[in-house]
């Protein structure tokens, strides 16, 4: 008989019961946070039981998104099957967004788009080419949000119902209700639990209100610890079925991935 999932956290065991897909992590370094060497990042994935990580490069936040995207492609090349790529584009450089998307998605390791609101709001026309590209190529879009302020991301999701929008850091700033309201209103709006300061019962509240089919999980490595971020879901007072969905099944569906192929050594649900 398999262990209840909370026991993996209590006993510090590697989660080997089902595939885990980290839908939000990074490579490279940023101010106040040292880079985690890729070898160490993969070693920690193995220790915790995380099979695949969808990453963007923090270098892209410093405006060198082309070089950052190249680093993502290199990580996937060095560790086949362990990294998926977000192609990061910036509306600060609107003329470069579509060419960069076309360049990145010539490489099959890129499976999603990452945007970070610097300059125009997400619902501004500057992003229209990004949403159109995502629709044409059936790609999810992950965006940084904070404190319940979606900076137009929910409005963009409403205007583009064929695209799956992942709102990063849902619940951040102890403001979970705006995220819940947006997700309940928009079936293509997913809540990303990447965030370190969950208040008591926040995950339980979000799952009860929205359901695990509209929630994804990410570690935000190397900014946060993989084990810490994984533990908050394993310890949450929700069903094991909900934990499986949040830690892999929902993200796999959003990315169009086959969980059995993702980690054939684990007992995946189809």
WOSULFEN-V152086 format. One record per helix or strand of 2 or more residues. SS is the DSSP state (H for helix, E for strand). FROM is the first residue (numbers start at 1). LEN is the number of residues. If there is no record, write none. Layout:
ss,from,len
SS,FROM,LEN
SS,FROM,LEN
This chain:
ss,from,len
H,5,6
E,21,7
H,38,11
E,52,6
H,58,5
H,65,14
E,83,6
H,91,14
E,110,6
H,125,13
E,140,4
H,153,7
E,165,3
H,172,3
H,177,9
E,189,4
H,202,9
H,212,3
E,215,2
H,226,9
H,240,16
H,259,4
